Amino acid sequence: MSVPLRPLAFLGSSVLFLAASCLSAAPKPPGMNPKDLQAWMESAAPVAAHQKLQDLVGTWATHQQDWLPTGELWNEADGSATCHLLLGGRFVQEDYTTTLNGHPFHGLGITGFDRQKNAYVAMWLDDFGTGFIPLAGTFDAAGSVLTLVGGVPPGRTTGGWRMTDTWWDKDHHTVAWWGQGIDGKPVKLSEIRYTRNL
């Protein structure tokens, strides 16, 4: 004996109609207070400190040297870097390529200015590791040397990284990475000289 389909179809359409009516009648969540939203947007807007990031934008030829904590040079190679702005100029991304002791090396750096911390912040990651190095710091009074520190290994309070970025002019700057030497004192472990491709 067959069951008539028409009443079932009517019942189904009625259920859908009632569900749609309930959904449309449900109160919408309140939006953010317009004043709070405006304050939030203002606090997230780029400021003069972000202008410094634009100095990095472009393509660069690089020359890198690396030393062991003992001071012995173990790597020297040319490379390249491409930098572009992210998120409306709030950050700059660097894509870096070179070789380390003959092995291909690719790195990625992101640098920005955190208005809440009133400091430049950065993170570095590459294919010679599976983590990233977080850094934060400021420019010197002349605005020509950016010093960032961070990346303390887990479980330790010392032995982290210090990175300096020294600008000689708009087309030349030098990034140096400092770590801990065998005597526990800071020692320069890597230096990368950047020359802008004109």
Contact map, one row per residue, 1 for C-alpha under 8 A:
111000000000000000000000000000000000000000000000000000000000000000000000000000000000000000000000000000000000000000000000000000000000000000000000000000000000000000000000000000000000000000000000000000
111100000000000000000000000000000000000000000000000000000000000000000000000000000000000000000000000000000000000000000000000000000000000000000000000000000000000000000000000000000000000000000000000000
111110000000000000000000000000000000000000000000000000000000000000000000000000000000000000000000000000000000000000000000000000000000000000000000000000000000000000000000000000000000000000000000000000
011111110000000000000000000000000000000000000000000000000000000000000000000000000000000000000000000000000000000000000000000000000000000000000000000000000000000000000000000000000000000000000000000000
001111111000000000000000000000000000000000000000000000000000000000000000000000000000000000000000000000000000000000000000000000000000000000000000000000000000000000000000000000000000000000000000000000
000111111100000000000000000000000000000000000000000000000000000000000000000000000000000000000000000000000000000000000000000000000000000000000000000000000000000000000000000000000000000000000000000000
000111111110000000000000000000000000000000000000000000000000000000000000000000000000000000000000000000000000000000000000000000000000000000000000000000000000000000000000000000000000000000000000000000
000111111111000000000000000000000000000000000000000000000000000000000000000000000000000000000000000000000000000000000000000000000000000000000000000000000000000000000000000000000000000000000000000000
000011111111100000000000000000000000000000000000000000000000000000000000000000000000000000000000000000000000000000000000000000000000000000000000000000000000000000000000000000000000000000000000000000
000001111111110000000000000000000000000000000000000000000000000000000000000000000000000000000000000000000000000000000000000000000000000000000000000000000000000000000000000000000000000000000000000000
000000111111111000000000000000000000000000000000000000000000000000000000000000000000000000000000000000000000000000000000000000000000000000000000000000000000000000000000000000000000000000000000000000
000000011111111100000000000000000000000000000000000000000000000000000000000000000000000000000000000000000000000000000000000000000000000000000000000000000000000000000000000000000000000000000000000000
000000001111111110000000000000000000000000000000000000000000000000000000000000000000000000000000000000000000000000000000000000000000000000000000000000000000000000000000000000000000000000000000000000
000000000111111111000000000000000000000000000000000000000000000000000000000000000000000000000000000000000000000000000000000000000000000000000000000000000000000000000000000000000000000000000000000000
000000000011111111100000000000000000000000000000000000000000000000000000000000000000000000000000000000000000000000000000000000000000000000000000000000000000000000000000000000000000000000000000000000
000000000001111111110000000000000000000000000000000000000000000000000000000000000000000000000000000000000000000000000000000000000000000000000000000000000000000000000000000000000000000000000000000000
000000000000111111111000000000000000000000000000000000000000000000000000000000000000000000000000000000000000000000000000000000000000000000000000000000000000000000000000000000000000000000000000000000
000000000000011111111100000000000000000000000000000000000000000000000000000000000000000000000000000000000000000000000000000000000000000000000000000000000000000000000000000000000000000000000000000000
000000000000001111111110000000000000000000000000000000000000000000000000000000000000000000000000000000000000000000000000000000000000000000000000000000000000000000000000000000000000000000000000000000
000000000000000111111111000000000000000000000000000000000000000000000000000000000000000000000000000000000000000000000000000000000000000000000000000000000000000000000000000000000000000000000000000000
000000000000000011111111100000000000000000000000000000000000000000000000000000000000000000000000000000000000000000000000000000000000000000000000000000000000000000000000000000000000000000000000000000
000000000000000001111111110000000000000000000000000000000000000000000000000000000000000000000000000000000000000000000000000000000000000000000000000000000000000000000000000000000000000000000000000000
000000000000000000111111110000000000000000000000000000000000000000000000000000000000000000000000000000000000000000000000000000000000000000000000000000000000000000000000000000000000000000000000000000
000000000000000000011111110000000000000000000000000000000000000000000000000000000000000000000000000000000000000000000000000000000000000000000000000000000000000000000000000000000000000000000000000000
000000000000000000001111111000000000000000000000000000000000000000000000000000000000000000000000000000000000000000000000000000000000000000000000000000000000000000000000000000000000000000000000000000
000000000000000000000111111100000000000000000000000000000000000000000000000000000000000000000000000000000000000000000000000000000000000000000000000000000000000000000000000000000000000000000000000000
000000000000000000000000111110000000000000000000000000000000000000000000000000000000000000000000000000000000000000000000000000000000000000000000000000000000000000000000000000000000000000000000000000
000000000000000000000000011111000000000000000000000000000000000000000000000000000000000000000000000000000000000000000000000000000000000000000000000000000000000000000000000000000000000000000000000000
000000000000000000000000001111100000000000000000000000000000000000000000000000000000000000000000000000000000000000000000000000000000000000000000000000000000000000000000000000000000000000000000000000
000000000000000000000000000111110000000000000000000000000000000000000000000000000000000000000000000000000000000000000000000000000000000000000000000000000000000000000000000000000000000000000000000000
000000000000000000000000000011111000000000000000000000000000000000000000000000000000000000000000000000000000000000000000000000000000000000000000000000000000000000000000000000000000000000000000000000
000000000000000000000000000001111101100000000000000000000000000000000000000000000000000000000000000000000000000000000000000000000000000000000000000000000000000000000000000000000000000000000000000000
000000000000000000000000000000111111100000000000000000000000000000000000000000000000000000000000000000000000000000000000000000000000000000000000000000000000000000000000000000000000000000000000000000
000000000000000000000000000000011111110000000000000000000000000000000000000000000000000000000000000000000000000000000000000000000000000000000000000000000000000000000000000000000000000000000000000000
000000000000000000000000000000001111111000000000000000000000000000000000000000000000000000000000000000000000000000000000000000000000000000000000000000000000000000000000000000000000000000000000000000
000000000000000000000000000000011111111100000000000000000000000000000000000000000000000000000000000000000000000000000000000000000000000000000000000000000000000000000000000000000000000000000000000000
000000000000000000000000000000011111111110000000000000000000000000000000000000000000000000000000000000000000000000000000000000000000000000000000000000000000000000000000000000000000000000000000000000
000000000000000000000000000000000111111111000000000000000000000000000000000000000000000000000000000000000000000000000000000000000000000000000000000000000000000000000000000000000000000000000000000000
000000000000000000000000000000000011111111100000000000000000000000000000000000000000000000000000000000000000000000000000000000000000000000000000000000000000000000000000000000000000000000000000000000
000000000000000000000000000000000001111111110000000000000000000000000000000000000000000000000000000000000000000000000000000000000000000000000000000000000000000000000000000000000000000000000000000000
000000000000000000000000000000000000111111111000000000000000000000000000000000000000000000000000000000000000000000000000000000000000000000000000000000000000000000000000000000000000000000000000000000
000000000000000000000000000000000000011111111000000000000000000000000000000000000000000000000000000000000000000000000000000000000000000000000000000000000000000000000000000000000000000000000000000000
000000000000000000000000000000000000001111111000000000000000000000000000000000000000000000000000000000000000000000100000000000000000000000000000000000000000000000000000000000000000000000000000000000
000000000000000000000000000000000000000111111100000000000000000000000000000000000000000000000000000000000000000000100000000000000000000000000000000000000000000000000000000000000000000000000000000000
000000000000000000000000000000000000000011111110000000000000000000000000000000000000000000000000000000000000000000000000000000000000000000000000000000000000000000000000000000000000000000000000000000
000000000000000000000000000000000000000000011111110000000000000000000000000000000000000111000000000000000000000000000000000000000000000000000000000000000000000000000000000000000000000000000000000000
000000000000000000000000000000000000000000001111111000000000000000000000000000000000000000000000000000000000000000000000000000000000000000000000000000000000000000000000000000000000000000000000000000
000000000000000000000000000000000000000000000111111100000000000000000000000000000000000000000000000000000000000000000000000000000000000000000000000000000000000000000000000000000000000000000000000000
000000000000000000000000000000000000000000000111111110000000000000000000000000000000000000000000000000000000000010000000000000000000000000000000000000000000000000000000000000000000000000000000000000
000000000000000000000000000000000000000000000111111111000000000000000000000000000000000011100000000000000000000110000000000000000000000000000000000000000000000000000000000000000000000000000000000000
000000000000000000000000000000000000000000000011111111100000000000000000000000000000000010000000000000000000000000000000000000000000000000000000000000000000000000000000000000000000000000000000000000
000000000000000000000000000000000000000000000001111111110000000000000000000000000000000000000000000000000000000000000000000000000000000000000000000000000000000000000000000000000000000000000000000000
000000000000000000000000000000000000000000000000111111111000000000000000000000000000100010110000000000000000001100000000000000000000000000000000000000000000000000000000000000000000000000000000000000
000000000000000000000000000000000000000000000000011111111000000000000000000000000000100010010000000000000000000000000000000000000000000000000000000000000000000000000000000000000000000000000000000000
000000000000000000000000000000000000000000000000001111111000000000000000000000000000000000000000000000000000000000000000000000000000000000000000000000000000000000000000010000000000000000000000000000
000000000000000000000000000000000000000000000000000111111100000000000000000000000011000000010000000000000000000000000000000000000000000000000000000000000000000000000000000000000000000000000000000000
000000000000000000000000000000000000000000000000000011111110000000000000000000000111100000010000000000000000000000000000000000000000000000000000000000000000000000000000000000000000000000000000000000
000000000000000000000000000000000000000000000000000000011111000000000000000000000111000000000000000000000000000000000000000000000000000000000000000000000000000000000000000000000000000000000000000110
000000000000000000000000000000000000000000000000000000001111100000000000000000011110000000000000000000000000000000000000000000000000000000000000000000000000000000000000000000000000000000000000000110
000000000000000000000000000000000000000000000000000000000111110000000000000000011100000000000000000000000000000000000000000000000000000000000000000000000000000000000000000000000000000000000000011110
000000000000000000000000000000000000000000000000000000000011111000000000000001111000000000000000000000000000000000000000000000000000000000000000000000000000000000000000000000000000000000000000011110
000000000000000000000000000000000000000000000000000000000001111100000000000001111000000000000000000000000000000000000000000000000000000000000000000000000000000000000000000000000000000000000001111000
000000000000000000000000000000000000000000000000000000000000111110000000000111100000000000000000000000000000000000000000000000000000000000000000000000000000000000000000000000000000000000000001110000
000000000000000000000000000000000000000000000000000000000000011111000000001111100000000000000000000000000000000000000000000000000000000000000000000000000000000000000000000000000000000000000111100000
000000000000000000000000000000000000000000000000000000000000001111100000111110000000000000000000000000000000000000000000000000000000000000000000000000000000000000000000000000000000000000000111000000
000000000000000000000000000000000000000000000000000000000000000111110000111100000000000000000000000000000000000000000000000000000000000000000000000000000000000000000000000000000000000000001110000000
000000000000000000000000000000000000000000000000000000000000000011111111111000000000000000000000000000000000000000000000000000000000000000000000000000000000000000000000000000000000000000011100000000
000000000000000000000000000000000000000000000000000000000000000001111111110000000000000000000000000000000000000000000000000000000000000000000000000000000000000000000000000000000000000000001000000000
000000000000000000000000000000000000000000000000000000000000000000111111000000000000000000000000000000000000000000000000000000000000000000000000000000000000000000000000000000000011110000111000000000
000000000000000000000000000000000000000000000000000000000000000000111111000000000000000000000000000000000000000000000000000000000000000000000000000000000000000000000000000000000000110000000000000000
000000000000000000000000000000000000000000000000000000000000000000111111100000000000000000000000000000000000000000000000000000000000000000000000000000000000000000000000000000000000000000001000000000
000000000000000000000000000000000000000000000000000000000000000000111111110000000000000000000000000000000000000000000000000000000000000000000000000000000000000000000000000000000000000000000000000000
000000000000000000000000000000000000000000000000000000000000000011110011111100000000000000000000000000000000000000000000000000000000000000000000000000000000000000000000000000000000000000000000000000
000000000000000000000000000000000000000000000000000000000000000011110001111100000000000000000000000010000000000000000000000000000000000000000000000000000000000000000000000000000000000000000000000000
000000000000000000000000000000000000000000000000000000000000000111100000111110000000000000000000000110000000000000000000000000000000000000000000000000000000000000000000000000000000000000000000000000
000000000000000000000000000000000000000000000000000000000000001111000000111111000000000000000000000110000000000000000000000000000000000000000000000000000000000000000000000000000000000000000000000000
000000000000000000000000000000000000000000000000000000000000001110000000001111100000000000000000011100000000000000000000000000000000000000000000000000000000000000000000000000000000000000000000000000
000000000000000000000000000000000000000000000000000000000000111100000000000111110000000000000000011000000000000000000000000000000000000000000000000000000000000000000000000000000000000000000000000000
000000000000000000000000000000000000000000000000000000000000111100000000000011111000000000000001111000000000000000000000000000000000000000000000000000000000000000000000000000000000000000000000000000
000000000000000000000000000000000000000000000000000000000011110000000000000001111100000000000001110000000000000000000000000000000000000000000000000000000000000000000000000000000000000000000000000000
000000000000000000000000000000000000000000000000000000000011110000000000000000111110000000000111100000000000000000000000000000000000000000000000000000000000000000000000000000000000000000000000000000
000000000000000000000000000000000000000000000000000000001111000000000000000000011111000000000111000000000000000000000000000000000000000000000000000000000000000000000000000000000000000000000000000000
000000000000000000000000000000000000000000000000000000011110000000000000000000001111100000011110000000000000000000000000000000000000000000000000000000000000000000000000000000000000000000000000000000
000000000000000000000000000000000000000000000000000000011100000000000000000000000111110000011100000000000000000000000000000000000000000000000000000000000000000000000000000000000000000000000000000000
000000000000000000000000000000000000000000000000000011001000000000000000000000000011111111111000000000000000000000000000000000000000000000000000000000000000000000000000000000000000000000000000000000
000000000000000000000000000000000000000000000000000000000000000000000000000000000001111111111000000000000000000000000000000000000000000000000000000000000000000000000000000000000000000000000000000000
000000000000000000000000000000000000000000000000000000000000000000000000000000000000111111100000000000000000000000000000000000000000000000000000000000000000000000000000000000000000000000000000000000
000000000000000000000000000000000000000000000100000000000000000000000000000000000000111111100000000000000000000000000000000000000000000000000000000000000000000000000000000000000000000000000000000000
000000000000000000000000000000000000000000000100011011000000000000000000000000000000111111110000000000000000000000000000000000000000000000000000000000000000000000000000000000000000000000000000000000
000000000000000000000000000000000000000000000100010000000000000000000000000000000000111111110000000000000000000110000000000000000000000000000000000000000000000000000000000000000000000000000000000000
000000000000000000000000000000000000000000000000010010000000000000000000000000000000111111111000000000000000011110000000000000000000000000000000000000000000000000000000000000000000000000000000000000
000000000000000000000000000000000000000000000000000011011000000000000000000000000011110011111100000000000000011100000000000000000000000000000000000000000000000000000000000000000000000000000000000000
000000000000000000000000000000000000000000000000000000000000000000000000000000000011110000111110000000000001111000000000000000000000000000000000000000000000000000000000000000000000000000000000000000
000000000000000000000000000000000000000000000000000000000000000000000000000000001111000000011111000000000001110000000000000000000000000000000000000000000000000000000000000000000000000000000000000000
000000000000000000000000000000000000000000000000000000000000000000000000000000001110000000001111100000000111100000000000000000000000000000000000000000000000000000000000000000000000000000000000000000
000000000000000000000000000000000000000000000000000000000000000000000000000000111100000000000111110000000111000000000000000000000000000000000000000000000000000000000000000000000000000000000000000000
000000000000000000000000000000000000000000000000000000000000000000000000000000111000000000000011111000011110000000000000000000000000000000000000000000000000000000000000000000000000000000000000000000
000000000000000000000000000000000000000000000000000000000000000000000000000011110000000000000001111100011100000000000000000000000000000000000000000000000000000000000000000000000000000000000000000000
000000000000000000000000000000000000000000000000000000000000000000000000000011100000000000000000111111111000000000000000000000000000000000000000000000000000000000000000000000000000000000000000000000
000000000000000000000000000000000000000000000000000000000000000000000000001110000000000000000000011111111000000000000000000000000000000000000000000000000000000000000000000000000000000000000000000000
000000000000000000000000000000000000000000000000000000000000000000000000011100000000000000000000001111100000000000000000000000000000000000000000000000000000000000000000000000000000000000000000000000
000000000000000000000000000000000000000000000000000000000000000000000000000000000000000000000000001111110000000000000000000000000000000000000000000000000000000000000000000000000000000000000000000000
000000000000000000000000000000000000000000000000000000000000000000000000000000000000000000000000001111111000000000000000000000000000000000000000000000000000000000000000000000000000000000000000000000
000000000000000000000000000000000000000000000000000000000000000000000000000000000000000000000000111101111100000000000000000000000000000000000000000000000000000000000000000000000000000000000000000000
000000000000000000000000000000000000000000000000000000000000000000000000000000000000000000000000111100111110000000000000000001110000000000000000000000000000000000000000000000000000000000000000000000
000000000000000000000000000000000000000000000000000000000000000000000000000000000000000000000011110000011111000000000000000001100000000000000000000000000000000000000000000000000000000000000000000000
000000000000000000000000000000000000000000000000000000000000000000000000000000000000000000000011100000001111100000000000000111100000000000000000000000000000000000000000000000000000000000000000000000
000000000000000000000000000000000000000000000000000000000000000000000000000000000000000000001111000000000111110000000000000111000000000000000000000000000000000000000000000000000000000000000000000000
000000000000000000000000000000000000000000000000000000000000000000000000000000000000000000001110000000000011111000000000011110000000000000000000000000000000000000000000000000000000000000000000000000
000000000000000000000000000000000000000000000000000000000000000000000000000000000000000000111100000000000001111100000000011100000000000000000000000000000000000000000000000000000000000000000000000000
000000000000000000000000000000000000000000000000000010000000000000000000000000000000000000111000000000000000111110000001111000000000000000000000000000000000000000000000000000000000000000000000000000
000000000000000000000000000000000000000000000000010010000000000000000000000000000000000001110000000000000000011111000001110000000000000000000000000000000000000000000000000000000000000000000000000000
000000000000000000000000000000000000000000000000110000000000000000000000000000000000000001100000000000000000001111100111100000000000000000000000000000000000000000000000000000000000000000000000000000
000000000000000000000000000000000000000000000000000000000000000000000000000000000000000000000000000000000000000111111111100000000000000000000000000000000000000000000000000000000000000000000000000000
000000000000000000000000000000000000000000110000000000000000000000000000000000000000000000000000000000000000000011111110000000000000000000000000000000000000000000000000000000000000000000000000000000
000000000000000000000000000000000000000000000000000000000000000000000000000000000000000000000000000000000000000001111100000000000000000000000000000000000000000000000000000000000000000000000000000000
000000000000000000000000000000000000000000000000000000000000000000000000000000000000000000000000000000000000000001111110000000000000000000000000000000000000000000000000000000000000000000000000000000
000000000000000000000000000000000000000000000000000000000000000000000000000000000000000000000000000000000000000011111111000000000000000000000000000000000000000000000000000000000000000000000000000000
000000000000000000000000000000000000000000000000000000000000000000000000000000000000000000000000000000000000000011101111100000000000000111000000000000000000000000000000000000000000000000000000000000
000000000000000000000000000000000000000000000000000000000000000000000000000000000000000000000000000000000000001111000111110000000000000111000000000100000000000000000000000000000000000000000000000000
000000000000000000000000000000000000000000000000000000000000000000000000000000000000000000000000000000000000001111000011111000000000011110000000000100000000000000000000000000000000000000000000000000
000000000000000000000000000000000000000000000000000000000000000000000000000000000000000000000000000000000000111100000001111100000000011100000000000100000000000000000000000000000000000000000000000000
000000000000000000000000000000000000000000000000000000000000000000000000000000000000000000000000000000000000111000000000111110000001111000000000000000000000000000000000000000000000000000000000000000
000000000000000000000000000000000000000000000000000000000000000000000000000000000000000000000000000000000011110000000000011111000001110000000000000000000000000000000000000000000000000000000000000000
000000000000000000000000000000000000000000000000000000000000000000000000000000000000000000000000000000000011100000000000001111101111100000000000000000000000000000000000000000000000000000000000000000
000000000000000000000000000000000000000000000000000000000000000000000000000000000000000000000000000000001111000000000000000111111101000000000000000000000000000000000000000000000000000000000000000000
000000000000000000000000000000000000000000000000000000000000000000000000000000000000000000000000000000001110000000000000000011111100000000000000000000000000000000000000000000000000000000000000000000
000000000000000000000000000000000000000000000000000000000000000000000000000000000000000000000000000000001000000000000000000001111100000000000000000000000000000000000000000000000000000000000000000000
000000000000000000000000000000000000000000000000000000000000000000000000000000000000000000000000000000000000000000000000000011111111000000000000000000000000000000000000000000000000000000000000000000
000000000000000000000000000000000000000000000000000000000000000000000000000000000000000000000000000000000000000000000000000011111111000000000000000000000000000000000000000000000000000000000000000000
000000000000000000000000000000000000000000000000000000000000000000000000000000000000000000000000000000000000000000000000000010001111100000000000000000000000000000000000000000000000000000000000000000
000000000000000000000000000000000000000000000000000000000000000000000000000000000000000000000000000000000000000000000000001111001111110000000000000000000000000000000000000000000000000000000000000000
000000000000000000000000000000000000000000000000000000000000000000000000000000000000000000000000000000000000000000000000001110000011111000000000000001100000000000000000000000000000000000000000000000
000000000000000000000000000000000000000000000000000000000000000000000000000000000000000000000000000000000000000000000000111100000001111100000000000001100000000000000000000000000000000000000000000000
000000000000000000000000000000000000000000000000000000000000000000000000000000000000000000000000000000000000000000000000111000000000111110000000000111100000000000000000000000000000000000000000000000
000000000000000000000000000000000000000000000000000000000000000000000000000000000000000000000000000000000000000000000011110000000000011111000000001111000000000000000000000000000000000000000000000000
000000000000000000000000000000000000000000000000000000000000000000000000000000000000000000000000000000000000000000000011100000000000001111100000011110000000000000000000000000000000000000000000000000
000000000000000000000000000000000000000000000000000000000000000000000000000000000000000000000000000000000000000000000011000000000000000111110000011100000000000000000000000000000000000000000000000000
000000000000000000000000000000000000000000000000000000000000000000000000000000000000000000000000000000000000000000000000000000000000000011111111111000000000000000000000000000000000000000000000000000
000000000000000000000000000000000000000000000000000000000000000000000000000000000000000000000000000000000000000000000000000000000000000001111111111000000000000000000000000000000000000000000000000000
000000000000000000000000000000000000000000000000000000000000000000000000000000000000000000000000000000000000000000000000000000000000000000111111000000000000000000000000000000000000000000000000000000
000000000000000000000000000000000000000000000000000000000000000000000000000000000000000000000000000000000000000000000000000000000000000000111111100000000000000000000000000000000000000000000000000000
000000000000000000000000000000000000000000000000000000000000000000000000000000000000000000000000000000000000000000000000000000000000000000111111110000000000000000000000000000000000000000000000000000
000000000000000000000000000000000000000000000000000000000000000000000000000000000000000000000000000000000000000000000000000000000000000000111111110000000000000000000111000000000000000000000000000000
000000000000000000000000000000000000000000000000000000000000000000000000000000000000000000000000000000000000000000000000000000000000000000110111111000000000000000011110000000000000000000000000000000
000000000000000000000000000000000000000000000000000000000000000000000000000000000000000000000000000000000000000000000000000000000000000011110011111100000000000000011100000000000000000000000000000000
000000000000000000000000000000000000000000000000000000000000000000000000000000000000000000000000000000000000000000000000000000000000000111110000111110000000000001111000000000000000000000000000000000
000000000000000000000000000000000000000000000000000000000000000000000000000000000000000000000000000000000000000000000001110000000000001111000000011111000000000001110000000000000000000000000000000000
000000000000000000000000000000000000000000000000000000000000000000000000000000000000000000000000000000000000000000000000000000000000001110000000001111100000000111100000000000000000000000000000000000
000000000000000000000000000000000000000000000000000000000000000000000000000000000000000000000000000000000000000000000000000000000000111100000000000111110000000111000000000000000000000000000000000000
000000000000000000000000000000000000000000000000000000000000000000000000000000000000000000000000000000000000000000000000000000000000111000000000000011111000000110000000000000000000000000000000000000
000000000000000000000000000000000000000000000000000000000000000000000000000000000000000000000000000000000000000000000000000000000000000000000000000001111101111110000000000000000000000000000000000000
000000000000000000000000000000000000000000000000000000000000000000000000000000000000000000000000000000000000000000000000000000000000000000000000000000111111111100000000000000000000000000000000000000
000000000000000000000000000000000000000000000000000000000000000000000000000000000000000000000000000000000000000000000000000000000000000000000000000000011111000000000000000000000000000000000000000000
000000000000000000000000000000000000000000000000000000000000000000000000000000000000000000000000000000000000000000000000000000000000000000000000000000001111100000000000000000000000000000000000000000
000000000000000000000000000000000000000000000000000000000000000000000000000000000000000000000000000000000000000000000000000000000000000000000000000000011111111000000000000000000000000000000000000000
000000000000000000000000000000000000000000000000000000000000000000000000000000000000000000000000000000000000000000000000000000000000000000000000000000011011111000000000000000000000000000000000000000
000000000000000000000000000000000000000000000000000000000000000000000000000000000000000000000000000000000000000000000000000000000000000000000000000000011001111100000000000000000000000000000000000000
000000000000000000000000000000000000000000000000000000000000000000000000000000000000000000000000000000000000000000000000000000000000000000000000000000011001111110000000000000000011000000000000000000
000000000000000000000000000000000000000000000000000000000000000000000000000000000000000000000000000000000000000000000000000000000000000000000000000011111000011111000000000000000011000000000000000000
000000000000000000000000000000000000000000000000000000000000000000000000000000000000000000000000000000000000000000000000000000000000000000000000000011110000001111100000000000001110000000000000000000
000000000000000000000000000000000000000000000000000000000000000000000000000000000000000000000000000000000000000000000000000000000000000000000000001111000000000111110000000000001110000000000000000000
000000000000000000000000000000000000000000000000000000000000000000000000000000000000000000000000000000000000000000000000000000000000000000000000001110000000000011111000000000111100000000000000000000
000000000000000000000000000000000000000000000000000000000000000000000000000000000000000000000000000000000000000000000000000000000000000000000000111100000000000001111100000001111000000000000000000000
000000000000000000000000000000000000000000000000000000000000000000000000000000000000000000000000000000000000000000000000000000000000000000000000111000000000000000111110000011110000000000000000000000
000000000000000000000000000000000000000000000000000000000000000000000000000000000000000000000000000000000000000000000000000000000000000000000001110000000000000000011111000011100000000000000000000000
000000000000000000000000000000000000000000000000000000000000000000000000000000000000000000000000000000000000000000000000000000000000000000000001100000000000000000001111110111000000000000000000000000
000000000000000000000000000000000000000000000000000000000000000000000000000000000000000000000000000000000000000000000000000000000000000000000001000000000000000000000111111111000000000000000000000000
000000000000000000000000000000000000000000000000000000000000000000000000000000000000000000000000000000000000000000000000000000000000000000000000000000000000000000000011111110000000000000000000000000
000000000000000000000000000000000000000000000000000000100000000000000000000000000000000000000000000000000000000000000000000000000000000000000000000000000000000000000011111110000000000000000000000000
000000000000000000000000000000000000000000000000000000000000000000000000000000000000000000000000000000000000000000000000000000000000000000000000000000000000000000000001111110000000000000000000011100
000000000000000000000000000000000000000000000000000000000000000000000000000000000000000000000000000000000000000000000000000000000000000000000000000000000000000000000011111111000000000000000000111100
000000000000000000000000000000000000000000000000000000000000000000000000000000000000000000000000000000000000000000000000000000000000000000000000000000000000000000001111111111100000000000000000111000
000000000000000000000000000000000000000000000000000000000000000000000000000000000000000000000000000000000000000000000000000000000000000000000000000000000000000000011111000111110000000000000011110000
000000000000000000000000000000000000000000000000000000000000000000000000000000000000000000000000000000000000000000000000000000000000000000000000000000000000000000111100000011111000000000000011110000
000000000000000000000000000000000000000000000000000000000000000000000000000000000000000000000000000000000000000000000000000000000000000000000000000000000000000000111000000001111100000000011111000000
000000000000000000000000000000000000000000000000000000000000000000000000000000000000000000000000000000000000000000000000000000000000000000000000000000000000000011110000000000111110000000011110000000
000000000000000000000000000000000000000000000000000000000000000000000000000000000000000000000000000000000000000000000000000000000000000000000000000000000000000011100000000000011111000001111100000000
000000000000000000000000000000000000000000000000000000000000000000001000000000000000000000000000000000000000000000000000000000000000000000000000000000000000001111000000000000001111100001111000000000
000000000000000000000000000000000000000000000000000000000000000000001000000000000000000000000000000000000000000000000000000000000000000000000000000000000000001100000000000000000111111111100000000000
000000000000000000000000000000000000000000000000000000000000000000001100000000000000000000000000000000000000000000000000000000000000000000000000000000000000000000000000000000000011111111100000000000
000000000000000000000000000000000000000000000000000000000000000000001100000000000000000000000000000000000000000000000000000000000000000000000000000000000000000000000000000000000001111110000000000000
000000000000000000000000000000000000000000000000000000000000000000000000000000000000000000000000000000000000000000000000000000000000000000000000000000000000000000000000000000000001111110000000000000
000000000000000000000000000000000000000000000000000000000000000000000000000000000000000000000000000000000000000000000000000000000000000000000000000000000000000000000000000000000001111111000000000000
000000000000000000000000000000000000000000000000000000000000000000000000000000000000000000000000000000000000000000000000000000000000000000000000000000000000000000000000000000000001111111100000000000
000000000000000000000000000000000000000000000000000000000000000000000000000000000000000000000000000000000000000000000000000000000000000000000000000000000000000000000000000000000111100111110000000000
000000000000000000000000000000000000000000000000000000000000000000001000000000000000000000000000000000000000000000000000000000000000000000000000000000000000000000000000000000000111100011111000000000
000000000000000000000000000000000000000000000000000000000000000000101000000000000000000000000000000000000000000000000000000000000000000000000000000000000000000000000000000000011110000001111110000000
000000000000000000000000000000000000000000000000000000000000000001111010000000000000000000000000000000000000000000000000000000000000000000000000000000000000000000000000000000011110000000111110000000
000000000000000000000000000000000000000000000000000000000000000111100000000000000000000000000000000000000000000000000000000000000000000000000000000000000000000000000000000000011100000000011111000000
000000000000000000000000000000000000000000000000000000000000000111000000000000000000000000000000000000000000000000000000000000000000000000000000000000000000000000000000000001111000000000011111100000
000000000000000000000000000000000000000000000000000000000000011110000000000000000000000000000000000000000000000000000000000000000000000000000000000000000000000000000000000001110000000000000111110000
000000000000000000000000000000000000000000000000000000000000011100000000000000000000000000000000000000000000000000000000000000000000000000000000000000000000000000000000000111100000000000000011111000
000000000000000000000000000000000000000000000000000000000001111000000000000000000000000000000000000000000000000000000000000000000000000000000000000000000000000000000000001111100000000000000001111100
000000000000000000000000000000000000000000000000000000000001110000000000000000000000000000000000000000000000000000000000000000000000000000000000000000000000000000000000001110000000000000000000111110
000000000000000000000000000000000000000000000000000000000111100000000000000000000000000000000000000000000000000000000000000000000000000000000000000000000000000000000000001100000000000000000000011111
000000000000000000000000000000000000000000000000000000000111100000000000000000000000000000000000000000000000000000000000000000000000000000000000000000000000000000000000000000000000000000000000001111
000000000000000000000000000000000000000000000000000000000000000000000000000000000000000000000000000000000000000000000000000000000000000000000000000000000000000000000000000000000000000000000000000111
